[in-house]
């Protein structure tokens, strides 16, 4: 292998211990990705077992973002976690990852109004904080259904119904323990249900879940408390994307709201880590403020190169980071980075197909067959080309 020192990536290869004793051998996580390779009912498939085991050298593996109820689903053939059958399927995944020496956590979510649910046997309206529809000119390609459909009008959750949705997250966490996961992450981002409650445009409620910053954060904190109660705070992380304008989400109060939210997280001592996404991570004042305020480990991601992440880890600006698309086509990504090896590029045309193609058929590096170890346009074997390839 080549000496990694010229690349400056050494900080990404130092171990990291999380609260509760989970130790990561490196600081390169495989971030959550929707890959739609589960069975149609959401039960993890044998392909998923193979996929995650192939990538077990990551410091930490995240599952696909996994819904906690049928109403919370967004895609056909995406994995779920609300039945015993789902948990038994996931246990095959965790067993395979652990057999390879890996660590894996389950990201749990509810898509709220971002689901038109046309794949269900009977029509059920999507739910949201308020009956605020995603604009009709915003369209969703329903994966594995050959049509483009507009989003439906969501039904506003009733006040006394909202704690029942938090209970669904709790049940998913209990199933995660049963399935052998090393932790769970609450998905509070990307315009899905928890983020909809945090927003200033979708949440138009006038009860205890709407209006003030404290009220709009209430649902997220109730979910977090329910999940923490299952197996302790060290088993739980949470992902936030302040200001991420996706699925027609607006946030007009980011500094005030997230300062309050981080203060609340600090009161829930011992959380595994805080997961933050900022596209402009390196220059974001909001990120720096949240990082400074939070009393714990921080995983941060954005549109940076590996060298930039390594520099931020070295400076203490973040504790660890991760990649998504680069892991699609490089099951051995940490090893390739460390050795300065060429990086394969994913075929985005097969990202959401149903079979092994574009999922488990990407090769690991084989020194005896370098030509067969790289998929897609060849990369120059130098640091600049390697780092550029990661930002795909």
TORVEX-355314 format. One record per residue (C-alpha): x, y, z; residue in three letters. Coordinates in steps of 0.5 Angstrom, whole numbers, padded with zeros to 4 digits, always signed. Layout:
// residues N
XYZALA;...
***
This chain:
// residues 392
+0000+0000+0000UNK;+0002+0007-0001UNK;+0004+0012+0005UNK;-0002+0016+0007UNK;+0002+0022+0010UNK;+0002+0026+0003UNK;-0005+0026+0003UNK;-0006+0028+0010UNK;-0012+0023+0012UNK;-0009+0021+0018UNK;-0014+0024+0023UNK;-0020+0020+0019UNK;-0016+0013+0021UNK;-0016+0014+0029UNK;-0021+0011+0033UNK;-0026+0014+0036UNK;-0030+0012+0043UNK;-0038+0014+0043UNK;-0041+0014+0050UNK;-0043+0007+0052UNK;-0037+0004+0050UNK;-0038+0003+0042UNK;-0031+0004+0039UNK;-0030+0006+0032UNK;-0024+0004+0028UNK;-0024+0010+0024UNK;-0028+0016+0023UNK;-0031+0015+0016UNK;-0038+0013+0016UNK;-0043+0010+0011UNK;-0048+0015+0011UNK;-0056+0013+0010UNK;-0058+0012+0003UNK;-0065+0010+0000UNK;-0063+0004-0004UNK;-0070+0000-0005UNK;-0067-0007-0004UNK;-0072-0010+0001UNK;-0078-0014+0000UNK;-0084-0010-0002UNK;-0087-0010+0005UNK;-0081-0007+0008UNK;-0077-0014+0010UNK;-0070-0013+0009UNK;-0067-0018+0003UNK;-0062-0023+0003UNK;-0059-0017-0002UNK;-0059-0012+0004UNK;-0055-0017+0008UNK;-0049-0018+0003UNK;-0049-0011+0001UNK;-0048-0008+0009UNK;-0043-0014+0010UNK;-0039-0012+0004UNK;-0038-0005+0007UNK;-0037-0007+0014UNK;-0030-0004+0014UNK;-0033+0003+0015UNK;-0032+0006+0022UNK;-0040+0006+0022UNK;-0045+0004+0018UNK;-0052+0007+0017UNK;-0058+0003+0015UNK;-0063+0006+0009UNK;-0067+0011+0013UNK;-0073+0007+0015UNK;-0080+0008+0017UNK;-0083+0007+0023UNK;-0090+0006+0021UNK;-0094+0004+0014UNK;-0096+0011+0014UNK;-0089+0013+0015UNK;-0087+0010+0008UNK;-0084+0014+0002UNK;-0082+0008-0003UNK;-0084+0001-0005UNK;-0078-0004-0003UNK;-0075+0001+0002UNK;-0074-0003+0009UNK;-0078-0001+0015UNK;-0078-0003+0022UNK;-0085-0004+0025UNK;-0086-0011+0025UNK;-0083-0017+0028UNK;-0082-0020+0021UNK;-0078-0013+0019UNK;-0074-0014+0026UNK;-0072-0021+0024UNK;-0070-0019+0017UNK;-0066-0014+0020UNK;-0062-0019+0025UNK;-0059-0022+0019UNK;-0056-0016+0017UNK;-0053-0014+0024UNK;-0051-0021+0024UNK;-0047-0021+0018UNK;-0044-0014+0019UNK;-0042-0016+0026UNK;-0039-0023+0023UNK;-0034-0018+0019UNK;-0033-0014+0025UNK;-0037-0008+0023UNK;-0042-0003+0027UNK;-0049-0001+0025UNK;-0054+0003+0027UNK;-0061+0004+0025UNK;-0064+0011+0022UNK;-0071+0011+0024UNK;-0076+0016+0020UNK;-0083+0018+0018UNK;-0084+0022+0012UNK;-0090+0025+0014UNK;-0093+0029+0008UNK;-0088+0027+0003UNK;-0092+0020+0002UNK;-0097+0020-0003UNK;-0098+0013-0001UNK;-0101+0011-0008UNK;-0098+0004-0007UNK;-0102+0002-0001UNK;-0108-0003-0002UNK;-0113+0003+0000UNK;-0113+0010+0000UNK;-0110+0013+0007UNK;-0108+0021+0007UNK;-0101+0022+0009UNK;-0100+0026+0015UNK;-0097+0032+0017UNK;-0097+0038+0023UNK;-0102+0042+0019UNK;-0106+0041+0012UNK;-0101+0044+0008UNK;-0099+0041+0001UNK;-0093+0040-0002UNK;-0094+0045-0008UNK;-0097+0041-0014UNK;-0091+0043-0019UNK;-0087+0039-0014UNK;-0087+0032-0016UNK;-0085+0026-0014UNK;-0082+0020-0018UNK;-0085+0014-0015UNK;-0079+0009-0015UNK;-0081+0002-0018UNK;-0088+0005-0021UNK;-0087+0008-0028UNK;-0091+0014-0027UNK;-0090+0021-0024UNK;-0095+0023-0019UNK;-0097+0030-0015UNK;-0096+0030-0008UNK;-0103+0029-0004UNK;-0106+0034+0001UNK;-0104+0031+0008UNK;-0109+0030+0014UNK;-0107+0035+0020UNK;-0105+0030+0026UNK;-0110+0031+0032UNK;-0107+0034+0038UNK;-0108+0027+0042UNK;-0106+0023+0036UNK;-0099+0026+0036UNK;-0096+0022+0042UNK;-0098+0016+0039UNK;-0094+0017+0033UNK;-0088+0018+0038UNK;-0090+0011+0041UNK;-0088+0008+0033UNK;-0081+0011+0034UNK;-0081+0008+0041UNK;-0083+0001+0038UNK;-0078+0001+0032UNK;-0073+0003+0037UNK;-0075-0004+0041UNK;-0075-0008+0035UNK;-0068-0005+0033UNK;-0065-0008+0040UNK;-0068-0014+0039UNK;-0065-0014+0032UNK;-0058-0013+0034UNK;-0057-0006+0032UNK;-0051-0002+0036UNK;-0056+0004+0036UNK;-0061+0008+0033UNK;-0061+0015+0030UNK;-0068+0019+0030UNK;-0069+0022+0023UNK;-0071+0030+0024UNK;-0069+0032+0018UNK;-0070+0033+0010UNK;-0077+0035+0010UNK;-0080+0029+0013UNK;-0085+0029+0019UNK;-0080+0031+0025UNK;-0077+0037+0021UNK;-0084+0039+0018UNK;-0086+0040+0026UNK;-0080+0044+0026UNK;-0081+0048+0020UNK;-0084+0055+0020UNK;-0089+0054+0014UNK;-0092+0047+0015UNK;-0093+0047+0022UNK;-0099+0052+0023UNK;-0102+0049+0029UNK;-0104+0053+0035UNK;-0104+0048+0040UNK;-0098+0046+0044UNK;-0094+0043+0038UNK;-0095+0050+0034UNK;-0093+0057+0035UNK;-0087+0058+0039UNK;-0080+0055+0038UNK;-0081+0051+0044UNK;-0088+0048+0042UNK;-0085+0046+0035UNK;-0079+0043+0038UNK;-0084+0039+0042UNK;-0085+0033+0038UNK;-0078+0032+0036UNK;-0076+0032+0044UNK;-0082+0027+0045UNK;-0080+0022+0040UNK;-0073+0023+0043UNK;-0075+0022+0050UNK;-0079+0015+0048UNK;-0073+0013+0044UNK;-0068+0014+0050UNK;-0073+0010+0055UNK;-0072+0004+0051UNK;-0064+0003+0052UNK;-0061+0009+0054UNK;-0058+0015+0051UNK;-0052+0012+0049UNK;-0056+0008+0044UNK;-0059+0014+0041UNK;-0057+0019+0036UNK;-0061+0025+0032UNK;-0060+0028+0025UNK;-0061+0035+0024UNK;-0061+0039+0017UNK;-0062+0046+0019UNK;-0064+0051+0013UNK;-0064+0045+0008UNK;-0069+0047+0003UNK;-0072+0040+0001UNK;-0079+0038+0000UNK;-0081+0045+0001UNK;-0079+0046+0008UNK;-0078+0053+0010UNK;-0075+0055+0017UNK;-0075+0063+0019UNK;-0072+0062+0026UNK;-0066+0058+0025UNK;-0061+0061+0030UNK;-0066+0061+0036UNK;-0070+0055+0034UNK;-0063+0050+0034UNK;-0060+0054+0040UNK;-0066+0052+0044UNK;-0066+0045+0041UNK;-0059+0044+0043UNK;-0060+0046+0050UNK;-0065+0041+0050UNK;-0060+0036+0047UNK;-0055+0037+0053UNK;-0060+0036+0058UNK;-0061+0029+0055UNK;-0054+0027+0058UNK;-0050+0022+0054UNK;-0053+0022+0047UNK;-0049+0018+0043UNK;-0048+0023+0038UNK;-0051+0029+0034UNK;-0051+0028+0026UNK;-0051+0035+0022UNK;-0051+0036+0015UNK;-0049+0043+0012UNK;-0048+0044+0004UNK;-0043+0049+0006UNK;-0040+0046+0012UNK;-0034+0049+0012UNK;-0036+0056+0012UNK;-0043+0055+0016UNK;-0043+0060+0022UNK;-0050+0056+0024UNK;-0046+0049+0024UNK;-0040+0052+0028UNK;-0045+0055+0033UNK;-0048+0048+0034UNK;-0042+0045+0035UNK;-0039+0049+0040UNK;-0046+0049+0044UNK;-0047+0041+0044UNK;-0044+0037+0049UNK;-0042+0031+0046UNK;-0039+0028+0040UNK;-0041+0031+0033UNK;-0042+0027+0026UNK;-0042+0033+0021UNK;-0043+0032+0013UNK;-0043+0037+0007UNK;-0040+0037+0000UNK;-0033+0037+0002UNK;-0027+0033+0000UNK;-0024+0028+0004UNK;-0018+0032+0006UNK;-0022+0038+0008UNK;-0026+0033+0013UNK;-0019+0030+0016UNK;-0017+0037+0017UNK;-0024+0039+0021UNK;-0023+0032+0025UNK;-0016+0034+0027UNK;-0018+0041+0029UNK;-0023+0039+0033UNK;-0029+0042+0029UNK;-0032+0035+0028UNK;-0031+0028+0031UNK;-0032+0024+0025UNK;-0036+0024+0018UNK;-0038+0020+0012UNK;-0040+0019+0005UNK;-0046+0016+0001UNK;-0045+0015-0006UNK;-0038+0014-0006UNK;-0040+0008-0002UNK;-0044+0005-0007UNK;-0039+0004-0012UNK;-0033+0002-0007UNK;-0035-0003-0002UNK;-0028-0002+0001UNK;-0028+0006+0001UNK;-0024+0006+0007UNK;-0018+0002+0005UNK;-0018+0005-0002UNK;-0017+0012+0001UNK;-0012+0010+0006UNK;-0008+0007+0000UNK;-0009+0012-0005UNK;-0012+0007-0010UNK;-0017+0009-0015UNK;-0024+0010-0014UNK;-0030+0007-0018UNK;-0036+0012-0020UNK;-0043+0009-0019UNK;-0048+0008-0024UNK;-0054+0012-0022UNK;-0058+0009-0027UNK;-0058+0003-0023UNK;-0058+0006-0016UNK;-0066+0005-0015UNK;-0066-0001-0019UNK;-0069-0008-0015UNK;-0063-0013-0016UNK;-0056-0014-0015UNK;-0054-0010-0021UNK;-0051-0003-0018UNK;-0052-0006-0011UNK;-0048-0012-0009UNK;-0044-0012-0016UNK;-0039-0007-0015UNK;-0032-0010-0014UNK;-0027-0009-0008UNK;-0020-0007-0010UNK;-0016-0013-0012UNK;-0008-0012-0013UNK;-0008-0018-0018UNK;-0013-0015-0023UNK;-0013-0007-0022UNK;-0017-0006-0028UNK;-0022-0010-0026UNK;-0022-0006-0019UNK;-0025+0000-0022UNK;-0032+0002-0025UNK;-0033+0008-0029UNK;-0029+0013-0032UNK;-0021+0012-0029UNK;-0019+0016-0024UNK;-0011+0019-0024UNK;-0008+0015-0018UNK;-0006+0022-0015UNK;-0009+0025-0009UNK;-0013+0031-0013UNK;-0016+0026-0017UNK;-0018+0022-0011UNK;-0021+0027-0007UNK;-0025+0030-0013UNK;-0028+0023-0014UNK;-0031+0023-0008UNK;-0035+0029-0009UNK;-0040+0026-0014UNK;
***
